[in-house]
Amino acid sequence: MRLLADENIPRLVVEFICSRGHDAIWVGKVAPGIRDREVLSLATPQKRTLITFDTDF
């Protein structure tokens, strides 16, 4: 599964997901501080499912 974890997802959770064989990228590592639109701009072309705790995304 190809995932993009928003910055509010704990790093340890992302590492756990990766250890289970999933392709996960964490916004906190690759582009900290970016806005919601920019997060979607990362996920969409790479066909990644976004995971977030942001309730107003």
C-alpha atoms as one frame of an Amber mdcrd trajectory, in Angstrom:
protein
   0.000   0.000   0.000   1.293   3.465  -0.897   0.651   5.966   1.889   1.430
   9.570   2.698   1.314  10.249   6.431   0.506  13.810   7.374   2.855  15.573
   9.764   0.451  14.981  12.672   0.878  11.205  12.421   3.604  10.168  14.882
   6.899   9.186  13.281   6.887   5.892  15.173   3.537   4.989  13.612   4.953
   5.617  10.135   8.006   3.518  10.946   5.729   0.704  12.141   3.695   0.874
   8.915   6.907   0.677   6.884   8.141  -2.279   8.947   5.019  -4.143   7.862
   6.015  -3.791   4.210   4.013  -0.739   3.203   5.431   2.154   1.201   4.828
   5.113   3.529   6.244   8.614   3.384   5.992  11.021   6.321   5.375  14.702
   5.583   7.272  15.570   8.775  10.432  14.249   7.156  10.088  15.228   3.498
   8.315  18.603   3.754   7.630  19.767   7.309   5.293  22.718   7.741   3.582
  22.570   4.354  -0.091  23.485   3.992  -2.943  21.047   3.362  -3.065  21.774
  -0.382   0.619  21.053  -0.684   0.143  17.779   1.182  -2.467  16.761  -1.384
  -0.103  17.875  -4.150   2.414  15.354  -2.826  -0.089  12.504  -2.504  -2.016
  12.843  -5.769   0.673  12.393  -8.453   2.243   9.538  -6.501  -1.178   7.856
  -6.087  -0.757   7.669  -2.314  -3.537   7.399   0.232  -3.321  10.209   2.755
  -3.566   9.379   6.445  -4.120  12.271   8.852  -5.592  13.238  12.215  -6.585
  16.612  10.753 -10.396  16.724  11.082 -10.835  19.781   8.835  -8.699  18.539
   5.947
